[in-house]
Amino acid sequence: LTGRSERAPRILVVGEDASRMKRICSALEQAQMQPVALEHPPYLLSTVQHTTPDIVVLDLTMTNPKANQAIKVLRQHQTELSQIPILCVGPDTDRAARLAALNSGADMVLDDERELEALLVTIRNRAQRARVRRANEAATSATAGVEHLGNRQRFLANVEHAIQGVGIRSSALAVLLISVDNYRALREQAGMYGCDRIMMQLSRRIGGILREPDKLLRHSDSSFAVLACELQGDELEGFAATLSQAVERQPFQVASEPQKVSVSLGVVVTTHAQSSPLALVENADLAARIARDKLARIHVHNAVSDRAAEEERDQSMARQVRDALDKYRHRLLFQPIVSLANDEHERYETFLRMQDAAGKDIYPDTIFEVANQNGFAPRIDRVVVGEALKMMHERKASGHVTQLMVSICAATMGNPGFPKWLAEQVARYQLDAGQLVLKVSEAAVLGDVPKAIQFAESMRASGCQTGIRLTRLNRERLELLSRLAPQFIQLDHHLIPGLANSLESGTVFHAVVESATSHGIKVIISHVEDPKTLSGLWRRGVNFAQGNFLQEAFPEMSYNFDSI
């Protein structure tokens, strides 16, 4: 599934001492690995580019160039080479050379005279991890989103690589999460397309401040993550303040309208070589939420106090959501799903909005996060599905046959009592079961494939239709999900940036659409924001589109499907 090759790891051994190299290469061959010897270290860069090794082993005693100079060349040359694990072997007596190699970016230094067995184990483990990381990176493009920033996998790989030497070099690694607090207000004022333009400008403004080794990720719709090396204390706080001020110092221009952005920054620092990259990002995200809740611009993560604050916040939010559910403080919004092939049937996707006691909307992502954590997400699903069926019945009485798409959670998908309840509701409102499309996420399906297949079979037996929301543009993943025989797949338009200009993304996208068509699956592209996109999607065989360009989610089903 990861695309790993079963070939033996390829190890590039570099040095000037022929006897030492021969001894290491012989041990590698006996350990079922493929050594490649390089006795002329000045050719290191071209050899690495030509052989693409899984790991590089450098002789610490080489002089032309010195080991630490060779490491710097690999680490600074380009992203692909900078990720290759580097091990050094040399005498334990030369402590200065060992420290110089570690400070230059070596992953480990071992004494091959006494630790040859440990060297072989380390080489195999590091090579395996490097190949898994490369396979995961290859599963998606190197960049993601309209800003062409590094994607999550590439960012986490960069964090993992930076972590490996922090403890030995007595340096620090920081992850900063920049959360746009007024993102929803920007969406309402500038529209989704305008908001995307703001986020593009914001990413460029952040990028202009970062240093050479720093990395930037679009973490979510409303947040960015920054990897900063060798910063701590006052220097790190100053860097965070600079980022915050750079974002907020002047408005962003969208269609001649200035839009102010306010942000909260969460900061997490580690000097521990065994830290988890994902945990660092999650803790930075938690710190950003605490900064927003406390109306503080910047918050540095503290494991004990932050977790207590997060638990208190979650409990408070759970009470709000339960209260809104009990007191019927919710409403449904509908966004049209428009056919690109002259199909004039009415189709909408249904969205839930809940209000707190003051009448303000609770952020939708928060609702479902809290509901899933506290076990009442299936109750919300039944409320939404029940009200959607009721509204379809009312539309039918007024002469409109409407198909509604409703998202359900993994717990509802795996609930054996849900199909029976659904059949009773469909019969109660005298509807055709095919008017309802139940959409599940790709993560829910892959989290429990047997239950997903059982759910799909029960929906087919009842006549209801199903859909899957894909989070990756990947033909192989679609082939796996097609076992559920869904009627629809839904892709976010942001998964296919540069569709009109990028031959690679266009080719992959076309392959996914072609694969879906071959399985009888119809493709919906969401978040469409301009007419040029519509024509491009139609040319590539997409069946349906939805997005704010057509109509924003609205309390009424009032879209004129004859106008498209």
N, C-alpha and C positions, 0 to 999 in steps of 0.2 A: 504493500500500500504506500510506503514511503518512497518507492522508486530506487531503493538501494541496490547497488550492484553487488553480486556475490564474489567478485574478484578479490584476491588477496590485497591488503593495503599496500600502496606504493610509497616507499620511504626513500627520500633523497638524503644521502649521507655525504656531508661536505667537510673536507679537511685536507691538511698537507702531510699528515703523518700516515704513510701508507700502511704500516703494520696495525695501527689503531683502527683505521678504516676497514681493513680486511677482517679483523677480529669482529667488529660490529656487524658488518655485512654477512659474515658467515653465521653469526648468531641469529640474525633476522631471517635468513633463508631457512635455518633449522626450525624457526618458529612459524613457518608457512607465510612469510611476508616477502614482498618484492623490493629488495634494496636496489637503489640506483646510486652508484658511486660517482662523486665529482671531486677530482684531485686538483682542479684549477678553480679555486674560490672566486676569482674575478668574473667567471662566467656564471655566477650563481643566478642572477636575475633572468637571463635568457634561458637557462636550464629549467628553472621553476616554471616559466611561462610555457616551455615546450613540453615538459613531462607532467605538469599538473599533479604534483605529489599530494598524498593525504597528510603528510607530516614532513618536516625538515629537521634533520639532526645535524647540528654544527659542532665541530671540534673547537673547544674553547681555546686551544693553544695556537690556532692558526694566526698568521701575522699579516697576510695580504689578500683581502683586508682583514682587520681584526674582527673577532666574532661579534662584538657589540655594534661595529659599523655595518656588518652584513645584515644584522637584525634590523637596524634602522632603515636600510634600503628596502627590505621587504615590507616593513610596517608602514612606511610612508609612501610607497610607490603608487598603489591603487587599492581600492576596496577589496577586490578578490584576493590579492596577495596578502593583504594585511590580516586576513582571517585565518591563514594557514598556521596551525600550531607549530611552535618552534621549541625543540629541546636541545640543550647544550650538554656536552659531556667533556669532562676535564678533571684535572687533579684537584682534590679538596684543599690543597695547600694554597692555591692561587685565589684567595678570597676576594681580592679587589676585582679580578676579571669576572668572577661569578656574579658579584653585585652589579658590575657594569652591564653584563648581559641581561640580568633581570630588569634593570632600569631602562634598558633599550627596548624591552618588550618580549623577552624570552618567557615561555610559559613555565619552564622548569630547568634546573641545572642538576645533573647527577654525576657522580664519580663512576665512570665505566669500569674502573679496575675492581671496585668493591661492590658495585650495584648493577652489574650487567643484567641480572635476572629482573630486578626492579625496573630497569630501563626498558626491557622488552615488554613487560606488563603495561607500563605507562604509555609506550608507543602504541600498542594495540588499542588501549582504551581511548587515547586522544584521537587516533585515526578514526575509530568508530564514531565518536561524537562529532568529529568534523564532517564525516560523510553523511550522517543523519541531518546535521544542520544544513548542508548544501542541498540535500534532497528536499528538505522542507522549504528552503528559499526558492528552489526551482518550481515548487508547486504553484506559486503565484508570481506575478511580475515583480521586478525590483522596486517599483514605485506603486503607489495607490492614491486614488483621489485626484481631484482637480488640481491640487498643488504640486503633484508629481513628487511628493515626499516619500521617504522610505516607508515600506509597509511594516506591519507589526512584527512579522517574523524576522525581517532584516534588522529592525531596531532591537529586538530581544537578543539576536545573535551578536550585535554590537555591544550590548550591555554585558552579555556573558563573557565576551572576549575581554572587555575592560575589567571585569571582576577578577579575572584569573591572577593578576599580579598585584592587586591593591594591598593585600596583607603583607606580602614580602617587601614591597617597596615603601611601606609606611606612608602610602598616599591614600587619597580618599576618592570615592566615586559618588556622584550625586545625580539623582533623577528629579527633575522639576516638572510638575504638571501645571500647565497654564489653562485655566478654565474660564471661558467667556460667560460671565454671569448673566448678561442681558441678551443671550442668544435668541431666546423666544421673542423678545421685543424687536430685535433686529429682523427676524423672520416676518413679523407682522408689518413692520414699517417698510422694509425694502423688498419683501418677497423672497422666495427661496433662491432665485437666480441672483438677486442683489446681495443676499446674505453670503452666497458662495463667493461672490466677487470680494466681499469684505474679508472673508477668511483667507482668500488668496493673497490679498494685500497684507493681511496680518502675518501670514507665514513668511512673506518676504521681509517684513520689518523685523521679525524675530531672527530670521536667517542672517540679516545684516549685522547682528550683534554677536553671533556665535563665533567661537574661536575655531581654529582648523580641526582639532580632533572631536569637537562637539557634534552631536547628531540630533536631528529633529524629526518628529513623527506626528502626523495628524492622528491623535489618539481616538477621537470621536467626532461627531458633528460639531461639538462646541468646545473641544479641548485639544491641546497640543502637549506632547511630552518632549523634554530635552534631556539628553545625556551629557553631563559635564564631568570631565576628568580632572583630578588633582585640584579640587576646590573644596574648602571647608572653612568654618568659622566666619570671621568678618568678611573675608574675600567672597565666600559663597553668598552670604546675605547681600553684599553689595551687587553681585552679579544678578541675583533674583530681583532686587530693587530696580536695577537697570532694565531688565526685561519688562517688568511691570510698567515702568515709566515710559518706555518706548512704545508700548501698545496704547497707553492711555493719553499720551502727551498731546496728540492732535487727532481730530476726527478722520474717518475714512470717507473718500468720495465715491458715491454710487449714483449715477445719473444726475450729477450736479447737486445731489443732496448730501450734506455732511452727516455722518452717522458716528456717534461716540460709542466706544467699546469700553466696558469695565471688566476687569479680570480678577481672579483669585489665584494665588500660586501655592501649590503644595510642594514641599521639599523633603526628600528623604536622602540620608547620607549613609554610606557603608564603608568600612575599612576591612571588611571580613571577606576572605577569598571564597567562602562557601555560601555566600548569599544567593538567593534565588532571583533571577532577573524579573520574573513575573511578579514576585512578591514586592520587589522594589517599586515597580510601576503601580501596583495596586495600593501600596502604602502612600505613594505620592498622590494618587487620586483621592484617597481618604483624607490626606492632609489638606488638599485643595477644597474639599467639601466642608471641612471644619473651618478653614479660613473664611469661606463664604458664609457659613452659619454664624460665625462670631463677628462678621463684618470687618475682618482684618484682611489686609491685602496679601500678607504672606504668613504661612504657618509651616514650621519645621516639625516633621513627624516625631512623635514620642510614642513608643509602642504601648505603654501602659495606659496613659491618659487618653490617647486617641481612640483606642479600642473601647474604652468605657464610654467616651462621648459618642462613638458610632453606635454602640448598643442602645444608648438612651435615645438617640435620634431615630433609629429603626423602630423602637418600641412606640415612640410618639407618632411616627408616620403610619405604622400599622393601625394604631387607634383611629387616626384620621380616616384611613381608607375604609376600615370596618364601619365607622360611623356614617360615612358617605353612602356606603352600600345599604346599611340598615335604614337610613332615612331617605333613600331614593334621591340623593343629590348627585345624579348623573344624567347624561344625555348621550345620544348617538349622533355622530357626524358621518356624512356619506361623500365619497369621492368617485366620480364616474370612471369606469374602465371602458375605453372606447376602442371599437374594432377598427383595424386598418385595412379591412377587406370587405367593406360595404355591408357589414352585419349591423343592422339597426336595433338589435335587441338591447334592452336596458340592463346594464350591469354596473354595480357599485361595490366599492369596498367599504366596510363598516368600521368606524373607529369609536372607542369609548373615551369620554371625558368625565372626570369626577370633580366635584367642588368641595373645598373645605368648609368649615363652619362660617367663614367670612364670605363665602360665595366665590372665592378665587379658584381657578383651575389647579388641580394637582398635576404635576408634570407626569405625562403618561408613562415614561420609562420607570419612574419611581413607583407608580401604582403596581405594575406587574412584577417588579423586583421584590417589593415588600410582600405582595400577595403570594408569590412563589415561595419566599422564605418562611412565611407563616401558614402556608397550607390552605389558603382560601381562594387561590387562583381558579380552581374548577367551579367554585360558586360564581365568580365573576363571569366565567365563560357561559354558564347556563343563563345568567341574567341577560347577557348580550345576545346570545343565540335566540332566547325566547322573545326578546323585544324585536329582534330583526324579523323573525317569523311573523310576529303580530303586524309589523309594518308592511310586510309583503302581502299579507292577507288584506289589509286596508287598501293597498295599491291595486290588488286584483279586483276588489269591489268597485274601484273607480275606473276600471278598464285598462290597467297597466300590468303587464306581466314582467316582473323584475327579478333578476338574479343578484343575490347578495353574497359577497365573500367576507367571511368572518374568521379572524385568527383565533386559534385555541392553543392552550399550553400543553406541555408534555404530559402533565398529570391527567388532563382531560383525555388526551389521546390514549393513555394507558388505562383509563377507567372502564372496566367491563360493563358497568351499568349505564354508561352514557349513550350507546346506540339505542337501547330500549327507550330511554327517556326522550331521545330525539325523535324516534318514530312516533311516539305518542303526541309530541308537540306538532309534528308535521300533519298528522291526522286531525288534530284538534283544529288547526287553522285551514284545513282542506286545501293543502298546497301540493304541488308536484315537488317531490323531494329533490329533483334536479335543479330547482331554483336556488338551492343553498350550496355554496362552496365552502368547505371547511379547510382553512389553510394552516399548516404546521411549519415550523422552522426546520431548516436542514439539521441544526444541532439536536432538535428533539428526535428526529428520525434516526440519526446516527447514534444517539445516546442509547437507544433501545430498538434495534432493527426488528426483532421478532414481534414486539408489541405494535410497532408501526405497520408491519405487514398485516397483522391481525386487525388493526383498526381500518386499514384501507379495504380489506376484504369485507368487513362489516358495513362500511359505507357503500361499497358497490352493491351489496345485497339489498340495502335499503333504498338505493337509487340516488343518494346524495353524491355530490361531486367533491373532489379533493384537490388541493393545491399545495405546493411546497415552495417556500421562499429560499432561494439559493443565496449563500453568502460569498461564493467564489465562482469565478468564471472558469469552469473546469469540466471538460467533456467526460473524463473518466468518472468524476464524482456524479455527474448526471446519469451515466450508465448504471451506476450502483443504485441511485435513487429511483430509477425507472422501474425497478422491481415492484414498486408500490403502485405502478400504473396510475399516476395522478392525471387528472384532466388538464391541469395547469401547472406551470412553473412561473415564478415571479422573480425578476432580476432588478436590482437597483441600477438605474442608469449610470451612477457613479462608479460602478464596477467596470465600465467599459469606457474609460477616458480616452479622448482623441480618436473616437470611432471613425471619424471621417478622414483622419490624417495618418493614423498608425496602421500599417499593414499587418503587424503582428497581432494587435488586439482585435483588428477586424477579422483576421483569419481564425483566431480562437473563437471569437463570438459567432462567426458563421458556422463553425464546426459544432458549437453547442446548439444553435438553432436547428441545424440540420439533423443532429442526433435526436433532439426533442421531437421534430416532425416525424422522423422514422419510427418513433414509439407512439405516435398519435397524441403527443402532448402539445398543448398550445402555450405559447410564450407571451407573458405580460412583462412590459418594461415600465417600471414606476419612476417617479421623480423626473418626468419629462418637463423641460422648462422652455423649449423654443421650437418653432416650426421646422427648422432645419433638421432637428433630431428626428421628428416624425417621418420625414421623407426618407432619411437614411435607414431608419428601422424598417420601414415598409419595403425598401429595396432588398433588405437582407432577410425578408420572410417572417418578420415578427407579426404576431396576430393581434395583440392589444397593447395599448399604451394608457398610462394614467399619470397625472402630475398637475402641478399648479398652473402650467400653461393652459391646460384644458379647463380645469376648475379646481379651486382649493376645496378641502373637506368642508361640507356645508350641512347645516341642520336639516335641510330639506332635499329630497330627491327631485331636483328641478332642471337637470341638464337636458338640453335639446339634442338628442342623439341624431336627429336628421341633419344637423348642421355640419357634421364632420365630413 
